[in-house]
């Protein structure tokens, strides 16, 4: 199978000679083999596992998204994805990504709070006039 993993702003991966894919759906793990019927399923955050013709297992942490299988093509569209050589390395990468996101979200909240305060001050000054 040919697997393409899409992010909102880029193509994360284009994989060829994939023999199986296992993804996490709201109902649990979902496996795809080359001769499976065409399908569409939503994805939840979790680990995407795929095997190549060399029988090597590869892991990618993915955020929520959607998986579409048509013929020998699987297209996976997710918000974020992180590749790891092993589950341990992937766990470390995901933890680091979440720490970075938390720091960015805190900075964003601070900026928004300052903007709201400035807006309220100007609005109250206008209402006094």
DAVENRA-V961963 format. One line per field, one symbol per residue. ss: DSSP state (2 for helix, 1 for strand, 0 for the rest). phi: phi as a letter, one per 20 degrees, with the letter a starting at -180 (. if undefined). A space follows every 10 residues. Layout:
BEGIN
ss: ???
phi: ???
END
This chain:
BEGIN
ss: 0111111001 1111100111 1111100111 1110000011 1110011111 1100001111 1100111111 0011111100 1111002222 2222222222 2222222222 2222222222 222222220
phi: .ddcdddgda efbcdcleeb cccedgepfc dcdgefffbc bfddgrdedc defemeeccc ecefrbccdc ledcdddcfb bcebfbffff ffffgfffff ffffffffff ffffffffff fffffffff
END
